[in-house]
Amino acid sequence: MRRYDREEWAAIRARGPRAFVLRQGLLSRGLPLGALMSLVVMNIQEVPLPEGLASWSFAATLLFCIAIFTATGSMAARATWKVHEHEHGRDA
């Protein structure tokens, strides 16, 4: 978990929890890790690349991986939000 100092947290907090969770959960974790892991899964299954990228199997794997990493990333981001709210106080 990344730690933010009081000034950084004040700027992040001003944008609100929804923007923080979206940025941390989806953009920083869900999309990149989901895409990477779907390629890893296709490699483990020995699907030929790049032909395999146009398959329904890859699309399903990609969506599944993005969903899993977005969900776990969002939970982690929400926990980070709560820790910083407690640490810096709601008046930060």
The first five atom37 places (N, CA, C, CB, O) and aatype in JSON, in Angstrom:
{
  "aatype": [12, 1, 1, 18, 3, 1, 6, 6, 17, 0, 0, 9, 1, 0, 1, 7, 14, 1, 0, 13, 19, 10, 1, 5, 7, 10, 10, 15, 1, 7, 10, 14, 10, 7, 0, 10, 12, 15, 10, 19, 19, 12, 2, 9, 5, 6, 19, 14, 10, 14, 6, 7, 10, 0, 15, 17, 15, 13, 0, 0, 16, 10, 10, 13, 4, 9, 0, 9, 13, 16, 0, 16, 7, 15, 12, 0, 0, 1, 0, 16, 17, 11, 19, 8, 6, 8, 6, 8, 7, 1, 3, 0],
  "atom_mask": [
    [1, 1, 1, 1, 1],
    [1, 1, 1, 1, 1],
    [1, 1, 1, 1, 1],
    [1, 1, 1, 1, 1],
    [1, 1, 1, 1, 1],
    [1, 1, 1, 1, 1],
    [1, 1, 1, 1, 1],
    [1, 1, 1, 1, 1],
    [1, 1, 1, 1, 1],
    [1, 1, 1, 1, 1],
    [1, 1, 1, 1, 1],
    [1, 1, 1, 1, 1],
    [1, 1, 1, 1, 1],
    [1, 1, 1, 1, 1],
    [1, 1, 1, 1, 1],
    [1, 1, 1, 0, 1],
    [1, 1, 1, 1, 1],
    [1, 1, 1, 1, 1],
    [1, 1, 1, 1, 1],
    [1, 1, 1, 1, 1],
    [1, 1, 1, 1, 1],
    [1, 1, 1, 1, 1],
    [1, 1, 1, 1, 1],
    [1, 1, 1, 1, 1],
    [1, 1, 1, 0, 1],
    [1, 1, 1, 1, 1],
    [1, 1, 1, 1, 1],
    [1, 1, 1, 1, 1],
    [1, 1, 1, 1, 1],
    [1, 1, 1, 0, 1],
    [1, 1, 1, 1, 1],
    [1, 1, 1, 1, 1],
    [1, 1, 1, 1, 1],
    [1, 1, 1, 0, 1],
    [1, 1, 1, 1, 1],
    [1, 1, 1, 1, 1],
    [1, 1, 1, 1, 1],
    [1, 1, 1, 1, 1],
    [1, 1, 1, 1, 1],
    [1, 1, 1, 1, 1],
    [1, 1, 1, 1, 1],
    [1, 1, 1, 1, 1],
    [1, 1, 1, 1, 1],
    [1, 1, 1, 1, 1],
    [1, 1, 1, 1, 1],
    [1, 1, 1, 1, 1],
    [1, 1, 1, 1, 1],
    [1, 1, 1, 1, 1],
    [1, 1, 1, 1, 1],
    [1, 1, 1, 1, 1],
    [1, 1, 1, 1, 1],
    [1, 1, 1, 0, 1],
    [1, 1, 1, 1, 1],
    [1, 1, 1, 1, 1],
    [1, 1, 1, 1, 1],
    [1, 1, 1, 1, 1],
    [1, 1, 1, 1, 1],
    [1, 1, 1, 1, 1],
    [1, 1, 1, 1, 1],
    [1, 1, 1, 1, 1],
    [1, 1, 1, 1, 1],
    [1, 1, 1, 1, 1],
    [1, 1, 1, 1, 1],
    [1, 1, 1, 1, 1],
    [1, 1, 1, 1, 1],
    [1, 1, 1, 1, 1],
    [1, 1, 1, 1, 1],
    [1, 1, 1, 1, 1],
    [1, 1, 1, 1, 1],
    [1, 1, 1, 1, 1],
    [1, 1, 1, 1, 1],
    [1, 1, 1, 1, 1],
    [1, 1, 1, 0, 1],
    [1, 1, 1, 1, 1],
    [1, 1, 1, 1, 1],
    [1, 1, 1, 1, 1],
    [1, 1, 1, 1, 1],
    [1, 1, 1, 1, 1],
    [1, 1, 1, 1, 1],
    [1, 1, 1, 1, 1],
    [1, 1, 1, 1, 1],
    [1, 1, 1, 1, 1],
    [1, 1, 1, 1, 1],
    [1, 1, 1, 1, 1],
    [1, 1, 1, 1, 1],
    [1, 1, 1, 1, 1],
    [1, 1, 1, 1, 1],
    [1, 1, 1, 1, 1],
    [1, 1, 1, 0, 1],
    [1, 1, 1, 1, 1],
    [1, 1, 1, 1, 1],
    [1, 1, 1, 1, 1]
  ],
  "atom_positions": [
    [[0.84, -1.17, 0.0], [0.0, 0.0, 0.0], [0.89, 1.23, 0.0], [-0.96, 0.0, 1.21], [1.83, 1.35, 0.79]],
    [[0.58, 2.13, -0.88], [1.33, 3.39, -0.93], [0.88, 4.31, 0.19], [1.17, 4.07, -2.3], [-0.31, 4.42, 0.49]],
    [[1.84, 4.98, 0.79], [1.53, 5.94, 1.84], [1.57, 7.35, 1.25], [2.54, 5.81, 3.03], [2.46, 7.68, 0.47]],
    [[0.6, 8.15, 1.62], [0.52, 9.54, 1.17], [0.74, 10.45, 2.36], [-0.84, 9.83, 0.49], [0.24, 10.18, 3.45]],
    [[1.49, 11.53, 2.15], [1.63, 12.5, 3.23], [0.37, 13.37, 3.29], [2.92, 13.38, 3.03], [-0.51, 13.23, 2.44]],
    [[0.28, 14.24, 4.27], [-0.94, 15.01, 4.49], [-1.32, 15.88, 3.3], [-0.78, 15.88, 5.71], [-2.5, 15.97, 2.96]],
    [[-0.34, 16.51, 2.66], [-0.63, 17.39, 1.51], [-1.11, 16.58, 0.3], [0.61, 18.21, 1.12], [-2.08, 16.95, -0.36]],
    [[-0.43, 15.47, 0.03], [-0.85, 14.61, -1.07], [-2.26, 14.08, -0.83], [0.14, 13.43, -1.26], [-3.1, 14.07, -1.73]],
    [[-2.52, 13.65, 0.41], [-3.82, 13.09, 0.72], [-4.93, 14.13, 0.59], [-3.82, 12.5, 2.11], [-6.04, 13.82, 0.16]],
    [[-4.64, 15.36, 0.96], [-5.65, 16.42, 0.83], [-6.04, 16.61, -0.63], [-5.11, 17.76, 1.41], [-7.22, 16.78, -0.93]],
    [[-5.07, 16.57, -1.54], [-5.37, 16.71, -2.97], [-6.15, 15.5, -3.49], [-4.07, 16.89, -3.78], [-7.08, 15.66, -4.27]],
    [[-5.77, 14.31, -3.06], [-6.47, 13.09, -3.49], [-7.87, 13.07, -2.91], [-5.69, 11.83, -3.05], [-8.83, 12.73, -3.61]],
    [[-7.99, 13.43, -1.65], [-9.29, 13.42, -0.97], [-10.27, 14.4, -1.62], [-9.11, 13.76, 0.51], [-11.47, 14.15, -1.66]],
    [[-9.75, 15.51, -2.13], [-10.61, 16.51, -2.77], [-11.31, 15.95, -4.0], [-9.79, 17.75, -3.16], [-12.42, 16.38, -4.35]],
    [[-10.68, 14.99, -4.67], [-11.31, 14.36, -5.85], [-12.34, 13.31, -5.46], [-10.24, 13.72, -6.73], [-13.18, 12.94, -6.28]],
    [[-12.29, 12.84, -4.24], [-13.29, 11.92, -3.72], [-12.92, 10.45, -3.82], [0.0, 0.0, 0.0], [-12.02, 10.07, -4.57]],
    [[-13.63, 9.62, -3.04], [-13.31, 8.2, -2.99], [-13.6, 7.47, -4.3], [-14.08, 7.56, -1.88], [-12.88, 6.54, -4.66]],
    [[-14.63, 7.87, -5.02], [-14.96, 7.2, -6.28], [-13.83, 7.34, -7.3], [-16.27, 7.76, -6.86], [-13.48, 6.36, -7.96]],
    [[-13.28, 8.53, -7.42], [-12.17, 8.75, -8.36], [-10.93, 7.98, -7.92], [-11.85, 10.25, -8.47], [-10.21, 7.44, -8.76]],
    [[-10.68, 7.92, -6.61], [-9.53, 7.2, -6.09], [-9.64, 5.71, -6.38], [-9.38, 7.43, -4.59], [-8.7, 5.09, -6.87]],
    [[-10.8, 5.13, -6.08], [-11.01, 3.7, -6.31], [-10.97, 3.39, -7.8], [-12.35, 3.24, -5.7], [-10.41, 2.36, -8.2]],
    [[-11.55, 4.24, -8.62], [-11.51, 4.03, -10.07], [-10.07, 4.05, -10.58], [-12.34, 5.1, -10.8], [-9.66, 3.17, -11.35]],
    [[-9.31, 5.04, -10.15], [-7.93, 5.15, -10.62], [-7.07, 4.0, -10.12], [-7.33, 6.48, -10.17], [-6.32, 3.39, -10.89]],
    [[-7.18, 3.69, -8.83], [-6.34, 2.64, -8.25], [-6.83, 1.23, -8.6], [-6.29, 2.79, -6.73], [-6.03, 0.35, -8.91]],
    [[-8.14, 1.04, -8.57], [-8.69, -0.3, -8.8], [-8.74, -0.72, -10.25], [0.0, 0.0, 0.0], [-8.35, -1.83, -10.59]],
    [[-9.2, 0.17, -11.1], [-9.36, -0.17, -12.52], [-8.13, 0.2, -13.34], [-10.58, 0.53, -13.09], [-7.56, -0.65, -14.02]],
    [[-7.74, 1.45, -13.28], [-6.68, 1.92, -14.17], [-5.29, 1.46, -13.75], [-6.71, 3.41, -14.24], [-4.44, 1.18, -14.6]],
    [[-5.04, 1.39, -12.44], [-3.7, 1.0, -12.0], [-3.53, -0.5, -11.81], [-3.37, 1.69, -10.72], [-2.41, -1.02, -11.85]],
    [[-4.63, -1.2, -11.6], [-4.51, -2.63, -11.34], [-5.35, -3.49, -12.28], [-4.92, -2.92, -9.92], [-4.82, -4.42, -12.88]],
    [[-6.62, -3.2, -12.42], [-7.51, -4.06, -13.19], [-7.14, -4.23, -14.65], [0.0, 0.0, 0.0], [-6.98, -5.35, -15.12]],
    [[-6.99, -3.13, -15.37], [-6.68, -3.23, -16.8], [-5.28, -3.77, -17.08], [-6.82, -1.88, -17.44], [-5.15, -4.72, -17.85]],
    [[-4.22, -3.2, -16.48], [-2.89, -3.72, -16.83], [-2.65, -5.16, -16.39], [-1.84, -2.84, -16.22], [-2.14, -5.97, -17.16]],
    [[-3.01, -5.49, -15.14], [-2.78, -6.85, -14.67], [-3.71, -7.84, -15.34], [-2.94, -6.91, -13.17], [-3.32, -8.98, -15.61]],
    [[-4.94, -7.43, -15.6], [-5.87, -8.31, -16.32], [-5.38, -8.64, -17.71], [0.0, 0.0, 0.0], [-5.45, -9.79, -18.14]],
    [[-4.89, -7.64, -18.42], [-4.36, -7.87, -19.77], [-3.12, -8.76, -19.72], [-4.03, -6.53, -20.47], [-2.98, -9.69, -20.52]],
    [[-2.23, -8.47, -18.8], [-1.01, -9.27, -18.68], [-1.32, -10.72, -18.32], [-0.08, -8.67, -17.62], [-0.79, -11.64, -18.94]],
    [[-2.18, -10.93, -17.34], [-2.5, -12.29, -16.92], [-3.25, -13.06, -18.0], [-3.32, -12.26, -15.65], [-3.08, -14.28, -18.12]],
    [[-4.07, -12.39, -18.79], [-4.76, -13.11, -19.87], [-3.75, -13.58, -20.92], [-5.83, -12.19, -20.54], [-3.92, -14.66, -21.49]],
    [[-2.71, -12.8, -21.16], [-1.65, -13.24, -22.07], [-0.87, -14.42, -21.47], [-0.68, -12.08, -22.38], [-0.5, -15.35, -22.18]],
    [[-0.64, -14.37, -20.16], [0.05, -15.47, -19.49], [-0.78, -16.75, -19.59], [0.32, -15.12, -18.01], [-0.25, -17.82, -19.89]],
    [[-2.08, -16.64, -19.35], [-2.96, -17.81, -19.45], [-2.95, -18.37, -20.86], [-4.4, -17.43, -19.04], [-2.87, -19.58, -21.04]],
    [[-3.02, -17.5, -21.86], [-2.99, -17.98, -23.24], [-1.66, -18.66, -23.54], [-3.23, -16.8, -24.23], [-1.62, -19.66, -24.26]],
    [[-0.57, -18.14, -23.0], [0.74, -18.75, -23.2], [0.81, -20.13, -22.53], [1.84, -17.84, -22.65], [1.35, -21.07, -23.1]],
    [[0.26, -20.24, -21.31], [0.24, -21.52, -20.6], [-0.58, -22.54, -21.38], [-0.33, -21.35, -19.18], [-0.23, -23.72, -21.44]],
    [[-1.68, -22.09, -21.98], [-2.53, -22.98, -22.78], [-1.95, -23.25, -24.16], [-3.93, -22.38, -22.92], [-2.54, -23.98, -24.96]],
    [[-0.79, -22.67, -24.43], [-0.07, -22.85, -25.7], [-0.91, -22.45, -26.91], [0.37, -24.29, -25.84], [-0.88, -23.11, -27.95]],
    [[-1.66, -21.36, -26.76], [-2.43, -20.79, -27.87], [-1.45, -19.96, -28.72], [-3.64, -19.91, -27.35], [-0.72, -19.14, -28.17]],
    [[-1.44, -20.17, -30.03], [-0.5, -19.4, -30.86], [-0.87, -17.92, -30.89], [-0.49, -19.96, -32.29], [-2.02, -17.53, -31.08]],
    [[0.15, -17.11, -30.68], [-0.05, -15.66, -30.72], [0.56, -15.13, -32.01], [0.58, -14.95, -29.48], [1.59, -15.67, -32.4]],
    [[0.05, -14.17, -32.68], [-1.08, -13.31, -32.32], [-2.44, -13.84, -32.78], [-0.87, -11.94, -32.89], [-3.46, -13.2, -32.51]],
    [[-2.49, -14.98, -33.46], [-3.77, -15.5, -33.95], [-4.77, -15.72, -32.82], [-3.55, -16.8, -34.71], [-5.97, -15.49, -32.98]],
    [[-4.27, -16.18, -31.68], [-5.15, -16.46, -30.55], [-5.81, -15.24, -29.96], [0.0, 0.0, 0.0], [-6.83, -15.35, -29.27]],
    [[-5.26, -14.06, -30.22], [-5.84, -12.83, -29.67], [-7.19, -12.5, -30.29], [-4.9, -11.67, -29.89], [-7.95, -11.71, -29.72]],
    [[-7.5, -13.07, -31.44], [-8.78, -12.81, -32.1], [-9.84, -13.85, -31.74], [-8.57, -12.77, -33.61], [-10.92, -13.85, -32.33]],
    [[-9.55, -14.73, -30.8], [-10.49, -15.81, -30.46], [-11.44, -15.38, -29.35], [-9.72, -17.06, -30.03], [-11.16, -14.46, -28.58]],
    [[-12.58, -16.07, -29.3], [-13.55, -15.84, -28.23], [-12.97, -16.28, -26.89], [-14.87, -16.58, -28.52], [-13.29, -15.71, -25.85]],
    [[-12.14, -17.3, -26.93], [-11.5, -17.79, -25.71], [-10.64, -16.7, -25.07], [-10.65, -19.03, -26.01], [-10.67, -16.51, -23.86]],
    [[-9.87, -15.98, -25.89], [-9.05, -14.9, -25.37], [-9.92, -13.78, -24.81], [-8.12, -14.36, -26.46], [-9.63, -13.22, -23.76]],
    [[-11.0, -13.45, -25.53], [-11.9, -12.38, -25.06], [-12.49, -12.72, -23.7], [-13.03, -12.14, -26.09], [-12.57, -11.88, -22.81]],
    [[-12.91, -13.98, -23.54], [-13.49, -14.41, -22.26], [-12.44, -14.38, -21.16], [-14.09, -15.81, -22.39], [-12.71, -13.94, -20.04]],
    [[-11.24, -14.86, -21.47], [-10.15, -14.85, -20.49], [-9.8, -13.43, -20.1], [-8.91, -15.57, -21.04], [-9.6, -13.13, -18.92]],
    [[-9.72, -12.55, -21.08], [-9.39, -11.15, -20.83], [-10.43, -10.5, -19.91], [-9.3, -10.37, -22.15], [-10.07, -9.85, -18.92]],
    [[-11.7, -10.68, -20.22], [-12.76, -10.09, -19.4], [-12.74, -10.64, -17.98], [-14.13, -10.34, -20.03], [-12.91, -9.9, -17.01]],
    [[-12.52, -11.94, -17.86], [-12.48, -12.57, -16.54], [-11.31, -12.01, -15.72], [-12.35, -14.09, -16.67], [-11.49, -11.64, -14.56]],
    [[-10.13, -11.95, -16.33], [-8.95, -11.46, -15.61], [-9.11, -9.99, -15.22], [-7.7, -11.64, -16.47], [-8.75, -9.6, -14.11]],
    [[-9.64, -9.18, -16.12], [-9.85, -7.77, -15.8], [-10.86, -7.62, -14.66], [-10.34, -6.99, -17.05], [-10.67, -6.8, -13.77]],
    [[-11.92, -8.43, -14.7], [-12.93, -8.36, -13.63], [-12.34, -8.74, -12.28], [-14.11, -9.28, -13.96], [-12.58, -8.06, -11.28]],
    [[-11.56, -9.81, -12.24], [-10.96, -10.26, -10.97], [-9.99, -9.22, -10.43], [-10.24, -11.62, -11.17], [-10.05, -8.86, -9.26]],
    [[-9.08, -8.73, -11.29], [-8.08, -7.77, -10.82], [-8.7, -6.41, -10.51], [-6.98, -7.61, -11.84], [-8.19, -5.7, -9.64]],
    [[-9.77, -6.03, -11.18], [-10.46, -4.79, -10.85], [-11.16, -4.91, -9.5], [-11.48, -4.42, -11.96], [-11.11, -3.99, -8.69]],
    [[-11.8, -6.05, -9.27], [-12.49, -6.25, -7.99], [-11.5, -6.23, -6.83], [-13.26, -7.58, -8.0], [-11.73, -5.54, -5.83]],
    [[-10.41, -6.98, -6.95], [-9.44, -7.01, -5.86], [-8.71, -5.67, -5.72], [-8.43, -8.13, -6.08], [-8.4, -5.25, -4.61]],
    [[-8.45, -5.01, -6.84], [-7.82, -3.69, -6.79], [-8.72, -2.66, -6.15], [0.0, 0.0, 0.0], [-8.25, -1.78, -5.43]],
    [[-10.01, -2.76, -6.41], [-10.97, -1.83, -5.81], [-11.08, -2.05, -4.31], [-12.34, -1.98, -6.47], [-11.2, -1.09, -3.54]],
    [[-11.05, -3.31, -3.89], [-11.08, -3.6, -2.45], [-9.83, -3.04, -1.77], [-11.19, -5.12, -2.2], [-9.91, -2.46, -0.69]],
    [[-8.68, -3.23, -2.4], [-7.44, -2.7, -1.84], [-7.45, -1.18, -1.8], [-6.24, -3.21, -2.64], [-6.98, -0.58, -0.84]],
    [[-7.97, -0.55, -2.85], [-8.05, 0.91, -2.9], [-8.99, 1.44, -1.82], [-8.51, 1.38, -4.29], [-8.7, 2.46, -1.19]],
    [[-10.09, 0.76, -1.62], [-11.04, 1.18, -0.57], [-10.39, 1.06, 0.81], [-12.33, 0.33, -0.64], [-10.59, 1.92, 1.67]],
    [[-9.63, -0.01, 1.02], [-8.92, -0.18, 2.29], [-7.88, 0.92, 2.47], [-8.25, -1.58, 2.35], [-7.72, 1.46, 3.57]],
    [[-7.17, 1.26, 1.4], [-6.18, 2.34, 1.45], [-6.86, 3.65, 1.8], [-5.43, 2.46, 0.12], [-6.34, 4.43, 2.6]],
    [[-8.01, 3.91, 1.19], [-8.77, 5.13, 1.47], [-9.11, 5.2, 2.95], [-10.06, 5.18, 0.62], [-8.9, 6.23, 3.59]],
    [[-9.62, 4.1, 3.5], [-10.01, 4.09, 4.91], [-8.82, 4.29, 5.84], [-10.71, 2.78, 5.25], [-8.92, 5.01, 6.84]],
    [[-7.69, 3.67, 5.51], [-6.49, 3.83, 6.34], [-6.05, 5.29, 6.35], [-5.34, 2.94, 5.81], [-5.73, 5.83, 7.41]],
    [[-6.04, 5.93, 5.2], [-5.6, 7.32, 5.13], [-6.62, 8.27, 5.76], [-5.35, 7.72, 3.68], [-6.24, 9.28, 6.35]],
    [[-7.88, 7.95, 5.65], [-8.89, 8.77, 6.33], [-8.67, 8.7, 7.85], [-10.32, 8.29, 5.97], [-8.76, 9.71, 8.54]],
    [[-8.39, 7.51, 8.33], [-8.15, 7.35, 9.77], [-6.84, 8.02, 10.18], [-8.13, 5.85, 10.14], [-6.77, 8.67, 11.22]],
    [[-5.81, 7.84, 9.36], [-4.48, 8.38, 9.68], [-4.43, 9.89, 9.64], [-3.46, 7.82, 8.72], [-3.86, 10.52, 10.53]],
    [[-5.02, 10.48, 8.6], [-4.93, 11.94, 8.41], [-6.17, 12.67, 8.93], [-4.73, 12.26, 6.95], [-6.19, 13.9, 8.97]],
    [[-7.16, 11.94, 9.31], [-8.37, 12.56, 9.81], [-9.24, 13.05, 8.68], [0.0, 0.0, 0.0], [-8.75, 13.3, 7.57]],
    [[-10.5, 13.17, 8.94], [-11.45, 13.6, 7.92], [-11.32, 15.07, 7.56], [-12.84, 13.31, 8.37], [-11.87, 15.52, 6.56]],
    [[-10.61, 15.82, 8.37], [-10.46, 17.26, 8.13], [-9.2, 17.57, 7.32], [-10.43, 18.02, 9.46], [-8.81, 18.74, 7.22]],
    [[-8.56, 16.56, 6.75], [-7.32, 16.77, 6.0], [-7.53, 17.62, 4.78], [-6.72, 15.44, 5.59], [-6.59, 17.89, 4.04]]
  ]
}
